[in-house]
Amino acid sequence: MVEVDEARRQILQTSYSTPPAHEPGVLPKWLYDQGVHVVISGGMGRRASEFFRILGIRVVVGAPAETPEQVAAAFLSGSLVAGENPCDH
């Protein structure tokens, strides 16, 4: 996870955690409990996107394959270009 200060457009810290087992709805709830407000992904299925949206987490898909810090910096600066969502399920 990349923690940012959106108002100052700064990355505060990056941390890595082991997520729970992959089951429908588990990861969105876990990220919500971690205080996540935005998820930026290369691709995501519609059902997963809906789980995030129900929890009030903004979803951005089609992100480039770059480091988390590069993607977060682009997001903060407004220069993140989201491409196609490769997931179709």
PEVEN-V397897 format. One record per residue. N is the residue number from 1. RES is the residue in three letters. PSI is psi in whole degrees, -180 to 180 (999 if undefined). Layout:
n = (N;N)
res = (RES;RES)
psi = (PSI;PSI)
//
This chain:
n = (1;2;3;4;5;6;7;8;9;10;11;12;13;14;15;16;17;18;19;20;21;22;23;24;25;26;27;28;29;30;31;32;33;34;35;36;37;38;39;40;41;42;43;44;45;46;47;48;49;50;51;52;53;54;55;56;57;58;59;60;61;62;63;64;65;66;67;68;69;70;71;72;73;74;75;76;77;78;79;80;81;82;83;84;85;86;87;88;89)
res = (MET;VAL;GLU;VAL;ASP;GLU;ALA;ARG;ARG;GLN;ILE;LEU;GLN;THR;SER;TYR;SER;THR;PRO;PRO;ALA;HIS;GLU;PRO;GLY;VAL;LEU;PRO;LYS;TRP;LEU;TYR;ASP;GLN;GLY;VAL;HIS;VAL;VAL;ILE;SER;GLY;GLY;MET;GLY;ARG;ARG;ALA;SER;GLU;PHE;PHE;ARG;ILE;LEU;GLY;ILE;ARG;VAL;VAL;VAL;GLY;ALA;PRO;ALA;GLU;THR;PRO;GLU;GLN;VAL;ALA;ALA;ALA;PHE;LEU;SER;GLY;SER;LEU;VAL;ALA;GLY;GLU;ASN;PRO;CYS;ASP;HIS)
psi = (142;115;130;161;101;-36;-42;-4;49;145;127;-45;159;136;153;130;155;118;165;170;146;110;149;127;-12;-48;-44;-44;-42;-45;-39;-45;-23;-5;18;136;-23;135;125;123;154;-41;154;139;160;-40;-43;-44;-41;-39;-44;-46;-39;-36;0;18;125;138;129;121;163;20;149;158;81;177;156;-38;-40;-42;-44;-42;-41;-41;-47;-36;-9;11;6;123;109;131;-150;148;111;-12;133;19;999)
//
